[in-house]
Amino acid sequence: MSTFMAKANEVERKWYVIDAANKPLGKTAVKVADILRGKHRPEFTPHVDCGEFVIVINASKAILTGNKLDDKYYRHHSGWIGGLKEVSYRELMEKNPEMAVTLAVKGMLPKNTIGAKSLTRLKVYAGSEHNNAAQQPIVLD
C-alpha cells in the first residue's frame, strides 16, 4: 500500500469562522494555526500547503490570562542603534487587536514559505461583522 501525498493544485480550500470572544488568545491561535496549516485534514502532507481560509471575529474581546496584559510586550527592532520599539499587550489590544491575533498565529506557523503563504489566508476582524459572507464560511466553536 502506498502513502497518499496531497498535491497543491488539487487541494480544495474551505472558509471557516472562529469567534474569539471570551476565549484565551493562545487557545484560539492554536486552533487557527492548525486550520491554516491543514493539520485537521486526513490528507495532510507536511511539504504541501493544504490549509484552509480562516476568519477570526471579535478579536478585541479575546482575553489574556494572568498578568499578560501588563507583563507581556510586543517588541520589534528597526536594525538601528536604539531602535527597539515595545508595546504592552494592554495597549496593543486596545489600539490594534487584529495585530495581536495575527502575531499569535504567526508565531505558531512554520518559519518558511508555507507559513508565509498560510498567513495570507487569515482574515481578522475586531468586531463581530466580517465582509466574507459570499464565501459561505463554516462556523466553528
C-alpha positions as a Markdown table, in Angstrom:
| # | Residue | x | y | z |
|---|---|---|---|---|
| 1 | Met | 0.0 | 0.0 | 0.0 |
| 2 | Ser | 1.4 | 3.4 | -1.0 |
| 3 | Thr | 1.3 | 6.6 | 1.1 |
| 4 | Phe | -1.0 | 9.3 | -0.1 |
| 5 | Met | 0.6 | 12.7 | -0.9 |
| 6 | Ala | -1.5 | 15.7 | -1.5 |
| 7 | Lys | -0.8 | 17.9 | -4.5 |
| 8 | Ala | -1.0 | 21.7 | -4.1 |
| 9 | Asn | -3.2 | 22.2 | -7.2 |
| 10 | Glu | -5.7 | 19.6 | -6.1 |
| 11 | Val | -6.4 | 21.0 | -2.6 |
| 12 | Glu | -10.0 | 22.3 | -2.2 |
| 13 | Arg | -10.0 | 25.2 | 0.3 |
| 14 | Lys | -13.0 | 25.9 | 2.6 |
| 15 | Trp | -13.6 | 29.0 | 4.7 |
| 16 | Tyr | -14.1 | 28.8 | 8.5 |
| 17 | Val | -15.2 | 31.4 | 11.0 |
| 18 | Ile | -13.9 | 31.3 | 14.6 |
| 19 | Asp | -15.2 | 33.6 | 17.3 |
| 20 | Ala | -12.5 | 34.8 | 19.7 |
| 21 | Ala | -14.9 | 36.4 | 22.2 |
| 22 | Asn | -14.2 | 35.4 | 25.8 |
| 23 | Lys | -11.6 | 32.8 | 24.8 |
| 24 | Pro | -7.9 | 32.8 | 25.6 |
| 25 | Leu | -5.9 | 34.3 | 22.8 |
| 26 | Gly | -3.4 | 31.4 | 22.7 |
| 27 | Lys | -6.0 | 28.7 | 22.5 |
| 28 | Thr | -7.8 | 30.5 | 19.7 |
| 29 | Ala | -4.4 | 31.0 | 17.9 |
| 30 | Val | -3.6 | 27.2 | 18.1 |
| 31 | Lys | -6.9 | 26.3 | 16.5 |
| 32 | Val | -6.5 | 28.9 | 13.8 |
| 33 | Ala | -2.9 | 27.8 | 13.1 |
| 34 | Asp | -3.8 | 24.2 | 12.7 |
| 35 | Ile | -6.6 | 25.0 | 10.2 |
| 36 | Leu | -4.3 | 27.4 | 8.2 |
| 37 | Arg | -1.7 | 24.7 | 8.1 |
| 38 | Gly | -4.1 | 21.9 | 7.2 |
| 39 | Lys | -3.4 | 19.6 | 10.1 |
| 40 | His | -7.0 | 18.9 | 10.7 |
| 41 | Arg | -7.4 | 17.2 | 7.4 |
| 42 | Pro | -6.8 | 13.4 | 6.9 |
| 43 | Glu | -4.8 | 14.1 | 3.8 |
| 44 | Phe | -2.3 | 16.5 | 5.5 |
| 45 | Thr | 1.1 | 16.5 | 3.8 |
| 46 | Pro | 3.9 | 18.4 | 5.6 |
| 47 | His | 5.6 | 19.7 | 2.5 |
| 48 | Val | 2.4 | 20.8 | 0.7 |
| 49 | Asp | 0.3 | 23.9 | 1.6 |
| 50 | Cys | -3.1 | 22.2 | 2.1 |
| 51 | Gly | -4.6 | 24.6 | 4.6 |
| 52 | Glu | -7.9 | 26.5 | 4.6 |
| 53 | Phe | -9.1 | 30.1 | 4.9 |
| 54 | Val | -9.9 | 31.3 | 8.4 |
| 55 | Ile | -11.9 | 34.4 | 9.5 |
| 56 | Val | -11.4 | 35.4 | 13.2 |
| 57 | Ile | -14.1 | 37.7 | 14.6 |
| 58 | Asn | -14.3 | 39.6 | 17.9 |
| 59 | Ala | -10.6 | 39.8 | 18.2 |
| 60 | Ser | -11.0 | 42.8 | 20.6 |
| 61 | Lys | -12.9 | 40.5 | 23.0 |
| 62 | Ala | -10.1 | 37.9 | 23.2 |
| 63 | Ile | -8.7 | 37.5 | 26.7 |
| 64 | Leu | -5.2 | 37.1 | 28.1 |
| 65 | Thr | -4.9 | 35.1 | 31.3 |
| 66 | Gly | -2.9 | 36.0 | 34.3 |
| 67 | Asn | -0.9 | 39.3 | 34.2 |
| 68 | Lys | -0.1 | 39.0 | 30.5 |
| 69 | Leu | -1.8 | 42.3 | 29.6 |
| 70 | Asp | 0.8 | 44.2 | 31.7 |
| 71 | Asp | 3.8 | 41.9 | 31.7 |
| 72 | Lys | 3.8 | 40.8 | 28.0 |
| 73 | Tyr | 5.3 | 43.0 | 25.3 |
| 74 | Tyr | 5.4 | 43.0 | 21.6 |
| 75 | Arg | 8.9 | 44.0 | 20.6 |
| 76 | His | 10.4 | 44.8 | 17.3 |
| 77 | His | 13.7 | 46.4 | 16.2 |
| 78 | Ser | 14.4 | 48.7 | 13.3 |
| 79 | Gly | 18.0 | 47.5 | 13.0 |
| 80 | Trp | 19.4 | 50.8 | 14.0 |
| 81 | Ile | 21.1 | 51.6 | 17.3 |
| 82 | Gly | 18.4 | 52.3 | 19.9 |
| 83 | Gly | 15.7 | 51.1 | 17.5 |
| 84 | Leu | 13.9 | 48.8 | 19.9 |
| 85 | Lys | 10.2 | 49.5 | 20.0 |
| 86 | Glu | 8.0 | 47.8 | 22.5 |
| 87 | Val | 4.2 | 47.9 | 23.1 |
| 88 | Ser | 2.4 | 46.3 | 26.1 |
| 89 | Tyr | -0.4 | 43.9 | 25.2 |
| 90 | Arg | -2.9 | 46.1 | 27.1 |
| 91 | Glu | -2.1 | 48.9 | 24.6 |
| 92 | Leu | -2.0 | 46.5 | 21.7 |
| 93 | Met | -5.4 | 45.0 | 22.5 |
| 94 | Glu | -6.9 | 48.5 | 22.8 |
| 95 | Lys | -5.4 | 50.0 | 19.7 |
| 96 | Asn | -5.0 | 47.1 | 17.3 |
| 97 | Pro | -6.4 | 43.7 | 18.4 |
| 98 | Glu | -6.2 | 42.3 | 14.9 |
| 99 | Met | -2.4 | 42.6 | 15.1 |
| 100 | Ala | -2.3 | 40.8 | 18.4 |
| 101 | Val | -4.2 | 37.8 | 17.0 |
| 102 | Thr | -2.1 | 37.8 | 13.8 |
| 103 | Leu | 1.1 | 37.8 | 15.8 |
| 104 | Ala | -0.1 | 35.0 | 18.0 |
| 105 | Val | -1.0 | 32.9 | 14.9 |
| 106 | Lys | 2.2 | 33.8 | 13.0 |
| 107 | Gly | 4.4 | 32.5 | 15.9 |
| 108 | Met | 2.7 | 29.1 | 15.6 |
| 109 | Leu | 3.2 | 28.7 | 11.9 |
| 110 | Pro | 6.4 | 27.3 | 10.3 |
| 111 | Lys | 9.1 | 29.9 | 9.5 |
| 112 | Asn | 9.3 | 29.2 | 5.8 |
| 113 | Thr | 7.3 | 29.9 | 2.6 |
| 114 | Ile | 4.5 | 27.6 | 3.6 |
| 115 | Gly | 4.0 | 29.5 | 6.8 |
| 116 | Ala | 4.1 | 32.9 | 5.0 |
| 117 | Lys | 1.6 | 31.7 | 2.4 |
| 118 | Ser | -0.7 | 30.3 | 5.1 |
| 119 | Leu | -0.8 | 33.6 | 6.9 |
| 120 | Thr | -2.2 | 35.3 | 3.8 |
| 121 | Arg | -5.3 | 33.2 | 4.2 |
| 122 | Leu | -6.0 | 34.6 | 7.7 |
| 123 | Lys | -8.6 | 37.4 | 8.0 |
| 124 | Val | -9.0 | 39.0 | 11.4 |
| 125 | Tyr | -11.8 | 41.5 | 12.4 |
| 126 | Ala | -12.0 | 43.3 | 15.8 |
| 127 | Gly | -15.9 | 43.3 | 15.7 |
| 128 | Ser | -18.5 | 40.7 | 15.1 |
| 129 | Glu | -19.0 | 41.6 | 11.4 |
| 130 | His | -17.0 | 40.4 | 8.5 |
| 131 | Asn | -17.2 | 41.0 | 4.8 |
| 132 | Asn | -16.6 | 37.4 | 3.6 |
| 133 | Ala | -20.2 | 36.2 | 3.6 |
| 134 | Ala | -20.0 | 35.5 | -0.2 |
| 135 | Gln | -17.6 | 32.6 | 0.6 |
| 136 | Gln | -20.2 | 30.9 | 2.8 |
| 137 | Pro | -17.9 | 30.2 | 5.7 |
| 138 | Ile | -18.5 | 27.4 | 8.2 |
| 139 | Val | -18.8 | 28.5 | 11.8 |
| 140 | Leu | -16.5 | 26.6 | 14.3 |
| 141 | Asp | -16.8 | 26.6 | 18.0 |
